[in-house]
Structure formats: C-alpha cells, structure tokens
Amino acid sequence: MSLFGSANFGLPRLKPLPSKRSHVVSVLDIGSTKVVCMIGRLTPRAESQILPGRTHSIEVIGIGHQKSRGVKNGVIADLDAVESVVRLAVDAAERMAGLTIDSLIVNVSAGRLQSDVYTATIDLGGQEVEANDLKKVLAAAGHQSLRTDRAILHSLPTGFSLDGERGIRDPLAMFGDVLGVDMHVLTAERPALKNLELCVNRAHLSVEGMVATPYASGLAALVDDEVELGCAAIDMGGGTTTISVFAEGKLVHADAVGLGGHHVTTDLARGLSTRIDDAERLKVVHGSALPNSADERDIISVPPIGEDDRDQPTHVPRALVSRIVRARIEETLELIRDRIQRSGFSPIVGKRIVLTGGASQLTGLPEAARRILARNVRIGRPLGVSGLPAAAKGPAFSTAVGLMIYPQVADLETHAAGSGMFSTLGGNSRFARMGQWLKESF
C-alpha cells in the first residue's frame, strides 16, 4: 500500500487481531544505534490480573539486531545504508523463527512528532446517545486534525463529555443535550514517513503499520497502574529521547527531542580527542551521571585517535569523563523537564516517571533524573513477553517489544477515512461494545 495513495490519508493501518486464533506479528525498530527485527507469536489469552489490558500473550520466536548505519538523530540520512542493515536484521530474525515475513510494523521517531488535542461537540436534543452520534462527534474531531503536510500516526478519543460533564468513558445510551469528545492526535511530517517506508520497501518488505516510538516504548515499559493513574515514559535512545504521557489507560501526549546517548559519546570523543568507538567504551565503563569524590583520584587511559603505533594513550582523571557525560545528560533531562512542563500534562504525570531505552542504562542516571525532574524515577524494562534472549531483556529493547504489544491496543484508535470515520474497535476493550454498534450501524 503506498503511503499517499490510500483513502485513509495515507498511512497503512493495522487490521484487528483475530481474537480466537494465534497470529504471527513482525516488527522493526529502526534506531540511531541499532536496528532490531522481532518476530512473535501472539496467542489469545484469558483475562488475567497480570497486565489486564493485554488480550494476547506474546512469545518472541525470532530476533535479529544490527548496529545501525545511515540513521542520524532518528532521521534516515542514507537510504542504501539503512536498507542493508534492515535486510541483515530481518534475515537473522527469519532464520531464527524458521519463516519468512513480508510485512512489518515499524516505529517512527523522526518527522517532528506533534501532539494535539481536538475537541468537538454535537447536539443531541435531549435524546440518548446512539452509535451514530458517537460516529458523528468522532468524525467532527477527526476532520479538524487533517492537514496536507502532516500524516496522522495515532488518534485516540481520550474522553467524552455530556452537557459539559467531562471524564465520561463510554457515553452510549446516556441522555443529554450536548455530546463532546476530546481527541488526542499524534502527527508526523509526511516526507519522513515516506522515506521510512521507502527503506522498508527497498528491502522487499511492506509496512503493515507505523507506530510512534514514544507510544511503543510506553506500552512495553509501563505497568497498568501507571497507565491508569498517569505517568510519563522517557525513552532515551542513541539519537533521540522521546516522551509519552499516559493517563486513564491511554496515550494522551507524546514528544521527541533530538538528543540521546550518542551525543554523550561524541562529546567524549571531542573532549578527550579519541575515536567514537573508544569514547563509547569509556562512557559505558567509566561514565557516570553522578559526581563521585573518588573520580578525581582514579586515572584512566584514553586511546589516541591517530593510526601511528608510537602514539601514546593520554591519561585523564575519571572525573573529567564524568563531567563531560554529566553536562550532556543534565542538558537532556532539563529539556525533558521543560517539555513536560510546557505540554500542560505535568499534573497528570504527577510523581511517576519511567526511564527506558538503551541510554537509560548509564550509571547514576536514575538519581540524576530524580534530582532534575523532581519525581520518582524507575528504569523500565519490557514487560510480559516470553522467549526474549537475555541480551534483549534490557530497556534498550522496549521499543521493539512495544511494537509487538501495539496490535492489541490498535483498536482504541479512530481514523478519519475519506468521509466519516472507520473504526476497528473490537476485542474486549471498553470501546468494544461501542465498536460493535458502530459496525452494525454502517
């Protein structure tokens, strides 16, 4: 399906998951540091207390990951390089799973992600709310969000109102004069998405759906109470740091900043005059986001940048490494703090923040984040997935796992089609009954 040819304003949309039989899902996380392909088997599961929102259990049957090339700050900078890395990652996952795949769910970090809330109301004239009214009000909100230069990645009704009373989750069959809806719409610039799809197509694969990176990593790293009460997930990747805010079970805000772990590495390479690979190793082994009194006494050797064997390594106090690391980490965290503040969702986030992504593994990062963000911080690892190799259980794989989880929540979304709305609302979600009504009233 071409990104611009289809009637639903251009993005491939996921088909609802079959609720009775198992289903193979393949995903691709294209990052600035690594490219991960995962193939998983989703099997319908019974209602359970553990992760109650999940309709299927996920078993990873194939995984392939490669060092990323051609991606800078989440943006594709070299099509050929990305294509070859995608092929390698997919090939490894296919070999492990023993099957070939033809389409994938892909993450989006680039394209200047933007969150907006659109509100629409319709007149009920004192009657009860019918499925048609819901369709009308969702369509009215959806149409406000259509723009030619941006494509809609996600659009989620975050709450309904009746006669000004907000916070109604399911207004079906209630009485009132005015029905309103708040719709959270997450968009990205079209060219960035087009390039992403082009990369995947060039590797002879098609894009089954696109998911914003902050949404995916939040789905993987947050537990149900956090999603319900309000919480922010901060995914610190190599080239970008993304923020997602969840409340009442849904994504209500997302954002991305072009700073990540790789910026710390390049700062070290410049500041210590060493190669990028050596700087990365110094960061992982010696770097810390916390000041430590012993750092002044510990001396570490820094490999030289030249090819000449006679070049001697330089020796610097570990404190220097930490100072360089700390400066960039603090800048990133302050930026995130300001973004959360500016978004207006600060009260919803409350005191709960979950850090995930590869760069969140830096020594002392949770403590630095607690201090700068002035909130409780924990490191979030991907939850509720079996079959992951030990190396892939860390926060660096949250986005890939979140892409696996996404098909189970895709049915919460409403997308503006050529005319009204089409909605794939199914499964056992709160919107399911409403979805059934919508289907019947077509």
Secondary structure, DSSP 8 states (H G I E B T S, - for coil): --TTTSTTTT--------SSS-EEEEEEEE-SSEEEEEEEEEEE----SSSTT-SEEEEEEEEEEEE--SEETTEE--HHHHHHHHHHHHHHHHHHHTS--SEEEEEE--S--EEEEEEEEEE-TT-B--HHHHHHHHHHHHHHT--SSEEEEEEEEEEEEETTEEEES--TT-B-SEEEEEEEEEEEEHHHHHHHHHHHHHTT-EEEEEEEHHHHHHHHH--HHHHHH-EEEEEE-SS-EEEEEEETTEEEEEEEES--HHHHHHHHHHHHT--HHHHHHHHHHH--SS--GGGGT-EEEE--SSS-TT---EEEEHHHHHHHHHHHHHHHHHHHHHHHHHHT-HHHHTTEEEEESGGGGSTTHHHHHHHHHTSEEEE----SEES--GGGSSGGGHHHHHHHHGGGTGGG-EEE-SSSEEE---TTSTTHHHHHHHHHT-
